[in-house]
Amino acid sequence: MREEIGMLKTATIATQSKEMETLMSTILDLQMRSMRHNMLFYNSKEEQEETCPQNVQKALTASKYESQLMFNSVHRTVPRRV
């Protein structure tokens, strides 16, 4: 009887581990898909009257991708750095 219980526990743990691995893989996939079109800029200083989209556009002016980018929305994640 104890041997059967031990085998059942082992099978249950193996099943749960596989399910957890599948869930973690799904979560990672969803996170990566949601971040696919995001760009993060760090340590960017803004002029007093400058908006966040203007700041990003200024940073990309010298970039070869400047004319290929369209912004849906631009957000600041930390307070303005002047």
Backbone torsions as a table, in degrees:
resi	resn	phi	psi	omega
1	MET	NA	-44.6	179.9
2	ARG	-64.0	-36.2	179.7
3	GLU	-65.4	-39.8	178.0
4	GLU	-65.6	-40.6	177.5
5	ILE	-63.3	-43.1	178.1
6	GLY	-61.2	-41.9	178.7
7	MET	-66.2	-39.5	178.7
8	LEU	-64.8	-42.5	177.7
9	LYS	-62.0	-44.2	-179.7
10	THR	-61.9	-43.3	179.7
11	ALA	-65.7	-39.9	179.2
12	THR	-64.6	-43.6	179.6
13	ILE	-64.1	-41.8	179.3
14	ALA	-63.1	-42.3	179.1
15	THR	-64.1	-44.9	-179.9
16	GLN	-66.0	-37.3	178.1
17	SER	-63.8	-42.0	178.3
18	LYS	-65.2	-42.0	178.2
19	GLU	-63.8	-41.4	179.4
20	MET	-65.2	-40.0	178.0
21	GLU	-62.5	-41.8	178.2
22	THR	-64.2	-43.9	178.8
23	LEU	-63.7	-42.5	179.2
24	MET	-63.9	-39.1	177.3
25	SER	-64.0	-41.4	178.8
26	THR	-64.8	-43.1	178.8
27	ILE	-61.8	-46.2	179.5
28	LEU	-61.2	-42.5	178.2
29	ASP	-60.0	-45.5	179.6
30	LEU	-64.6	-40.5	178.0
31	GLN	-62.7	-44.7	-179.1
32	MET	-65.9	-38.3	177.8
33	ARG	-65.2	-38.5	-179.1
34	SER	-71.5	-25.0	-179.2
35	MET	-93.6	-3.5	-172.5
36	ARG	-54.0	-39.2	-174.7
37	HIS	-106.7	21.7	-179.0
38	ASN	-101.6	145.5	173.7
39	MET	-126.3	136.6	179.1
40	LEU	-115.2	133.6	177.2
41	PHE	-117.7	133.6	-178.6
42	TYR	-116.6	152.0	174.5
43	ASN	54.9	40.3	179.9
44	SER	-97.3	123.7	178.1
45	LYS	-94.1	140.4	179.2
46	GLU	-111.5	147.0	172.2
47	GLU	-71.9	161.3	-175.1
48	GLN	-54.9	-44.6	-176.4
49	GLU	-96.0	7.7	-174.7
50	GLU	-87.3	139.8	176.9
51	THR	-93.0	165.7	-179.8
52	CYS	-59.2	-48.0	177.7
53	PRO	-60.8	-37.2	178.1
54	GLN	-64.2	-39.0	-179.8
55	ASN	-64.7	-42.8	179.0
56	VAL	-65.5	-43.4	179.1
57	GLN	-61.7	-40.1	178.5
58	LYS	-63.6	-40.1	-179.7
59	ALA	-66.0	-29.5	-177.9
60	LEU	-92.6	-3.6	-175.7
61	THR	-55.1	-41.3	-178.8
62	ALA	-83.6	-3.1	-176.1
63	SER	-83.0	149.0	176.7
64	LYS	-73.7	-9.6	-179.5
65	TYR	-95.4	-1.0	-172.8
66	GLU	-51.3	-49.2	-175.1
67	SER	-77.9	-11.1	-177.4
68	GLN	-94.6	-6.0	-174.0
69	LEU	-99.8	138.1	172.5
70	MET	-125.9	140.4	-178.3
71	PHE	-107.7	128.1	173.6
72	ASN	-82.4	-47.6	174.9
73	SER	-157.4	151.9	179.8
74	VAL	-128.7	131.1	-177.1
75	HIS	-130.3	147.4	174.5
76	ARG	-96.7	130.7	-179.3
77	THR	-96.2	-14.2	177.8
78	VAL	-129.4	164.7	178.2
79	PRO	-58.6	155.0	179.6
80	ARG	-54.3	134.2	175.5
81	ARG	-106.8	112.4	179.4
82	VAL	-110.8	NA	NA
